[in-house]
Amino acid sequence: MKKNVLLVDDDAIMNFLNTKTLERMGIAKRIHTALNGKEAIDLFNDYYTGSSALPDLVLLDLNMPIMDGFQFIELFKKLRIPNSEKIKIVIVSSSNDKRDIMRAKALGIEHFLSKPVEEELLRSVLID
C-alpha cells in the first residue's frame, strides 16, 4: 500500500535524496517536505482544514533550526489528531549519539536510522 510521507529535514539535499529513494522504492503516494519541526506542525494543522492529507510516515531529522526533531515530537503528541498512533515517525539523523537514541525511545519512537537512508533498512522499518 502506498503511503503519504512527510520528510522533515532542514537539508534540502537530504529531502531530495530521500524523495528519490522513496520514489525508487515505489511506496510513496504523496511526499511533502518541511524544513523544520514548526513547518511540519503547520502541515499537521492543515490536516484539520482539509488542505493536507495526513501522513502515514514521517521521516524526521533531529538537528534543525526553529524547532528540532525532539521539540516536534513533544508538540505532535499534544495535537488532537484522530488515529495519530497510526502515524509512524522514524528518526533519520546524522547523530549516532546514544543519548539521542535513548531520548527518542523515551518519547515512543521505535526507529532511528542514520543518514543517508539505506533502502533495505527503510523497507524493514516499514514492514515492522
C-alpha positions, 0 to 999 in steps of 0.5 A, a space after each residue: 500500500 502506498 503511503 503519504 510521507 512527510 520528510 522533515 529535514 532542514 537539508 534540502 539535499 537530504 529531502 531530495 535524496 530521500 524523495 528519490 529513494 522513496 520514489 525508487 522504492 515505489 511506496 510513496 503516494 504523496 511526499 511533502 517536505 518541511 524544513 523544520 519541526 514548526 513547518 511540519 506542525 503547520 502541515 499537521 494543522 492543515 490536516 484539520 482544514 482539509 488542505 493536507 492529507 495526513 501522513 502515514 510516515 514521517 521521516 524526521 531529522 533531529 538537528 534543525 533550526 526553529 524547532 528540532 526533531 525532539 521539540 516536534 515530537 513533544 508538540 505532535 503528541 499534544 495535537 488532537 489528531 484522530 488515529 495519530 498512533 497510526 502515524 509512524 515517525 522514524 528518526 533519520 539523523 546524522 547523530 549516532 549519539 546514544 543519548 539521542 537514541 535513548 531520548 527518542 525511545 523515551 518519547 515512543 519512537 521505535 526507529 532511528 536510522 542514520 543518514 543517508 537512508 539505506 533502502 533495505 533498512 527503510 523497507 524493514 522499518 516499514 514492514 515492522 
